[in-house]
């Protein structure tokens, strides 16, 4: 995780911004992740070049052997040794014949949950993303809350299967998180479906968490700082969703690792203050201090909190 943060610093030096969470690689494919852009800064230039040059659509496909080979290549520095599924390829796509190289590192979208695919330029309508990462727009390190008080990345377990019900890796399909009142959503509704800290009740999203490290969709490579670590993840719609509560999780006892913008790596416990996870506005232009305590404050670089970050 520290190597990822150092690579992000080197990228920033070269491009004057952090990598976007989702970006274009080809004119027809805009779903490549921040981690993909960092590959040249992680001694993975060859993988970066091959993925870019294979076809106009480099998602794994049995008809394109070269594309399938490069996107299934494991990169050990993106995988946590505590995750027993880190060496298993995911199986994605409607025909279940597409395999992807998994990765445990997820980038921080801040404390919003609705329409996480928008940027912060004010030109995309209703925007709730205010973490260190946006789609197509790279954020600079001009951070008013302090680089040591702002989370860059954390971790998530890989789902055990397509449609997994495990809390660590699975994602619930739970439209009830949307209270239907002017963008107000309820993280407590999501929290309530957890059972014995192991799995959740109800419907599961038909996708793999962390299935493809190179895919910029938030369910594969992102998280938000609303629910505490190792809580359930819930989305509003049963798709490759862009709206929902995506929690950081791991097999480490009692919490998750995070890398801050200053490059330090810190452990955040499951009991981190989240402000009681109140119902709150999860869309529009979020401003001011986070509703979600220390965890929300750590996820927002410019929200004005004065905290003693753990």
N, C-alpha and C positions, 0 to 999 in steps of 0.2 A: 504493500500500500504506500509506503514511503517512496519507493521507486516510481510509482505512478505519479505521486505529487511532485517529485523532482522533474519527471518528464513534462508535467504540465507547466512548471516554471520555465523549462527550456523552450517549450512551445510558445509561451508568453513572450519570452525574449525575442523569438524569431518573428512572431506575428502580431505583437502588441495586444494580445487578448488571449483569454482561455479558449480552448476549442469549444465549438458549439456542441450541445448534447446530441443534435441530429443535424446532418449536413449532407450536401450533395457530393457524390463521387463521380456519377455519370449524369448526363442530362435527364435520364429516365429513372434515376434511382437516388432518392434523397434521404435514405434511412441509415446512413452510416454514423456510427457512434463517436463520442469524444475519444474513447479508447482507440478506435481505428486511427484517428488522426495522430494519436500519440505513438503509434508503432515505430515510426522512424526515430523517435527519441528514446526508445526502449530496446535498441539494437535489433529491430524487426523490420528494417527497411525492405528486405526482400518480400516478406509477407505483405506489407503495405502495397508494394508495386504490383505484385501478382494479383492481389484482390482487385486493384484498380483497373488492371489491364485485361482481365479475363474476358468479360462480355459486358454488354450494357446492363445486364441484370446479374449481379454476382451472388444472389441467394443460391444456396446449394440446389443442384438440379442433376438428376441422374443422366440427363442428356448432355451435360457439359462436364466431362471428367475433370478438366483443369479447375473449373470453378468449384466443384465439389471437393477436390483435394485441398485447395487453399482455405476454404471456409471451415473445414473440419479439422484443420491443424491445431493441436492444442498448444497453448502458450502458458507454461507453468507459472510465470510470474503474475498471471491474472487469476490464479486459482488458490483458494485457501486450503492448506493441508488438513484442516479440521472437517472439511466437507467430503464425506465418503462418496458423493456423486460427482466430484469434480472431474473425474477421468472418464465419465460416461457421456457419449454424444447425445444431444437432445434429438428428438424426432419431431419435426414440425411440418406443417403443410397438410392440406386436405387429404393427400394420398399417403401420408405417413412415410414418404420415401425420401424425405429431406433431412439431412443431419447437419447439426451446427456445433461449432466448438463453444463450450460454455465458459462463463467467467463469473467470478464472485464479486467483482468490484462494481459498485453502482454510484452514479453521480447525484449530487444534491440539487433538487428542484425547489427547496425552501419549504414554506409552511402553507402553500396553496394546494388545492386538490382538483380544481376544475379547469378543463382545457389546458392541460400542461404542454400542449404542442405550440403555444404561441410564444413570441419573443417579448422583449420589454421596450420596444420602440414606440409603442402607442398607436401603431398603425394596424393592428390586428383585431380591433374590437375589444372584447372582454378578456382580460388577462389576469391570471392569478399567480403566474410563475415569478418568484422573486428570490430565488436562490442564486447559486454561482453558475447555473447552467440554463440556457435557453435553446430552443431549436433555431438553427441557422444563424444565430447571433452569438458572437463570443464576448464575454464580459471581461473587462479589465480588472486589475487588482487595486483599483481605486476604491477602497472599502472603508466606510466611515466607522463601522463597528469594530474594526481591528482584525488583522489576518489571523491572529491566534484565537480569536473568538468566533471564527466562521468555518463551518464544515465544508470541505471540498468533496470528499467521497466517503462512503462507508461500504458495507458488505451485505450480501444476501445469499442465502443458501440456494442451490439449484433445486428446482422441483424434482420430485422422484418420478413423476410421470406426467403425461399430458392430462390436465384436469385433476391435479393432485389436491387433496383435502388437507394436507399437512400445513400447519401454520408457517413453518419454516420452509418456504419455497412455493407454497400454494397461494392461489388468489381466489377469493370468493366473489361470485357475481351477486351483488346485493343492491338492487335499485333503491331499497329503503333508506340508504344513506342520504339520498336527496329528499329533503323534507318538503320540497315543492313550494317553498316560500322565498322568493327573491334571492336565489343563490345560496340559501342557508342549508348547510349539510351537517350531518351528525356523525362525528367519529365514534361516539359512544355506542351507536348502533352496530358499527363494525366490531368494536371491542367485545361486545356482548356475545358474539357468535363463537368465540374461542371456547374450547372444551379441554380441560385438564392440561392446558399448555402445550398440547400435542397436535390437535387438529381442530377444524371448525365444522359447524353444522350448516347445512344448506347447499346451494348450488356452487360448483366450482367453475372458474373460467377455463375454457378449453385451450389454454396456452401454457407454455412452460415459463416460469420465472427464471431469468438469467440464462435462457436457452441459447442466445447468440451474443457473444461479447461485442461483436461488430455492428449490431443492430441498435439504432438510436431510439427505438420505441421505448417509452418509459417503463413498461412492464418487464423489459429485458435488462435494461441498464440504468434505471433511475430509482430514486426513493424520495419521500418527503418527510419533513420533521413535524409530524402531527401526533400520531400514535407512538408510544414508547417502543424501543427496540423489542423484537421478538413478540410483537402483537400480531393479530391477523392483518392481512392486506385485503382490501375490498374495492371493487370497481362498480360503477353504475351500470355499464352496458356490457353485454357478452360479446365483445370484439377484442381486437388488439387495442385495448382501451387507452385513452389519453386522460381520462378523468377518474380519480379515485384516491384512496389512501394506500400508498405503497410503503411498507415499513422495512426498515433495516433489520436483518436478523442473522444469526450465526449459530454455530454449535459450540462457541465458547461459553463457559459457564457465566450466566448472569448479565450478558450484554453483548456489545459489538465494538469493533475497532472503527475509528474514524481517522481520516487524515484532514488536518486543518489547512487553510490556505498558506500558512507560513511554513508548511512542510512537516510539522510535527505530527506524530501519530499518538492518539489517545484512546483509552477505553471508556465507553459510555455505558453505564449500567441500565438495566431494565427499569430501575426505580427513578430514573432522571425525571426532574420536574417537567410536566407537560401542561401545567395550568389547569388540571382537572379535565382535560380534553372537552371543553364546552362546545356546544353547537355554535357554528359561526359561519360567516360569509366566506365562501370558497371560490368566488368568482369576482369579476370586475377588477379594477386596479386596487390591489391590497396596499394599504399604507399604514404607517405607524407601527407600534410595538406589536409583536406577535401575541396571539391569544394563548399560545401553547408553551408558556413558561420558558425555562432554560433551553429545552430541546428546540422549540420554535425559534428562539433567539439565535441559537447556534446555526440554524439553517438559513438565516436571513442576514446578508452582509451589510445592509443599510437601513435597518428598521429602528435604530435609535435606542436599543436597550443598553443599559449599563449592567453587566453581569460579571460574576466571578465564575468563569467557565470551568466545568470539571475537567 
